[in-house]
């Protein structure tokens, strides 16, 4: 008899390596590197993204003019659309929800202790439903194709078959799933 693993346990176990790294690297964020957590539980697929603002845009401060505001809005729309994340067609995965948040791009959130420099970040959560999860053997992470400032995406994956950690970089965007 197969015992399904609750999705929150998969997410928690997938984030353990991240939590350990967060303790070691919690100071400044790593420019050019995003972190992606992927959890698969039955037909449900959950994804969490964290990326430095400078990797998505070429600035890490509240938008100063209409052009920066438009670029910020376009980046949020691109992330919300989740087309930078692709699955095998045979798995029939569809986006159910997407939430994108920014930190450091609102004037009220600027750090008064560092008036000359601030850090900004993008955080996103996605929920997908896959009609044929047995065919979900990999995914493509195309963030560096959409955002030139991102050179590496550290991908943590948790499935019922196991956990894995890999890096997606330009030219190597395929992430195989355990199983």
C-alpha positions in Angstrom: 0.0 0.0 0.0 1.4 3.4 -1.0 1.3 6.0 1.8 1.3 9.5 0.3 3.7 12.0 1.9 1.9 15.2 2.9 3.0 18.1 0.8 4.0 20.2 3.8 6.5 17.5 4.9 8.0 17.4 1.4 8.4 21.2 1.5 9.8 21.1 5.0 12.3 18.4 4.2 13.3 20.1 0.9 14.0 23.3 2.8 16.3 21.8 5.4 19.4 22.2 3.2 18.2 25.7 2.4 17.7 26.5 6.1 21.2 25.3 6.8 22.6 27.5 4.0 20.5 30.4 5.2 22.3 30.2 8.5 25.7 30.3 6.8 24.8 32.8 4.1 22.1 34.9 5.8 24.1 38.1 5.4 24.0 39.7 1.9 22.1 37.8 -0.7 24.1 36.3 -3.6 23.8 38.4 -6.7 23.2 36.4 -9.9 21.9 33.4 -8.0 18.3 32.4 -7.3 17.0 29.6 -5.2 14.1 27.4 -6.2 12.4 24.8 -4.1 10.2 22.2 -5.9 8.0 19.6 -4.1 5.9 17.0 -5.8 3.2 15.1 -4.0 0.9 13.1 -6.2 -0.6 15.4 -8.7 0.3 18.5 -6.7 3.5 20.4 -7.5 4.6 23.4 -5.4 7.4 25.8 -6.3 9.0 28.5 -4.3 11.4 31.1 -5.7 13.7 33.5 -4.0 15.9 35.8 -6.2 17.9 38.9 -5.5 16.4 42.0 -7.1 19.6 42.8 -9.0 19.4 39.4 -10.7 15.9 40.2 -12.0 16.3 43.9 -12.6 19.4 46.1 -12.9 18.5 48.0 -9.7 17.8 47.3 -6.1 15.9 50.4 -4.9 12.4 51.8 -5.0 11.5 52.7 -8.6 12.7 56.3 -9.3 10.8 57.0 -12.5 8.2 55.6 -14.8 10.7 53.5 -16.7 11.9 51.7 -13.6 8.3 51.3 -12.4 7.4 49.7 -15.8 10.4 47.4 -15.7 9.5 46.3 -12.1 5.8 45.7 -13.2 7.0 43.7 -16.2 9.3 41.5 -14.1 6.5 40.8 -11.6 4.2 39.9 -14.6 6.9 37.6 -16.1 7.4 35.8 -12.8 3.7 35.5 -12.2 3.1 34.0 -15.6 5.6 31.2 -14.7 6.4 30.5 -18.3 10.1 30.4 -17.3 9.3 27.0 -15.7 8.5 24.2 -18.1 7.4 20.6 -17.6 7.1 17.7 -20.0 3.9 18.1 -22.1 3.0 14.5 -21.3 2.7 15.3 -17.6 -0.1 17.8 -18.4 0.8 20.3 -15.6 -1.2 23.5 -15.3 -0.7 26.5 -13.1 -3.3 26.8 -10.4 -2.0 29.8 -8.5 0.9 32.2 -8.5 1.9 34.8 -5.9 4.8 37.2 -6.4 6.1 39.6 -3.8 8.9 42.1 -3.8 11.0 43.4 -0.9 13.0 46.7 -1.1 11.2 48.2 -4.1 8.8 50.3 -2.0 10.0 53.6 -0.5 8.7 52.8 2.9 10.8 49.6 3.0 14.1 51.3 2.2 16.7 50.7 4.9 17.3 54.0 6.7 20.7 52.6 8.0 21.9 52.2 4.5 20.7 55.3 2.6 23.2 54.8 -0.3 22.6 51.1 -0.9 19.7 48.8 -0.4 19.0 45.2 -1.2 15.8 44.0 -2.9 14.4 40.6 -3.5 11.7 38.8 -5.4 9.8 35.9 -3.7 7.2 33.8 -5.6 5.1 30.7 -4.8 3.4 28.6 -7.4 0.9 25.7 -7.2 0.6 23.4 -10.3 -1.6 20.4 -10.9 -0.2 17.6 -13.0 -2.7 15.2 -14.6 0.0 12.6 -15.3 2.6 12.9 -12.5 4.3 9.7 -13.5 5.4 11.5 -16.6 6.9 14.3 -14.6 10.5 13.2 -14.8 12.1 16.6 -15.2 11.5 20.4 -15.5 13.2 23.2 -17.4 14.3 26.3 -15.4 14.6 29.2 -17.9 15.1 32.0 -15.5 18.5 33.0 -16.9 16.9 33.2 -20.3 14.3 35.6 -19.1 16.5 37.6 -16.7 20.1 38.2 -17.8 21.3 39.1 -14.3 20.6 35.5 -13.0 23.5 33.2 -13.8 22.7 30.3 -11.6 19.5 28.8 -10.0 20.1 26.4 -7.1 17.2 23.9 -7.3 16.1 21.8 -4.3 13.7 19.0 -5.3 11.6 16.7 -3.0 9.4 13.9 -4.4 8.1 10.7 -2.9 11.1 9.0 -4.5 13.7 11.2 -2.8 15.4 14.6 -2.7 18.0 16.2 -4.9 19.9 19.5 -5.2 21.2 20.7 -8.5 22.1 23.9 -10.3 20.5 25.3 -13.5 22.7 27.6 -15.5 22.5 29.0 -19.1 22.8 26.0 -21.4 22.0 23.5 -18.7 18.4 24.3 -17.8 17.1 20.7 -17.4 16.5 19.5 -13.8 15.8 15.8 -13.4 13.4 14.8 -10.7 14.2 11.9 -8.4 12.4 8.7 -9.2 
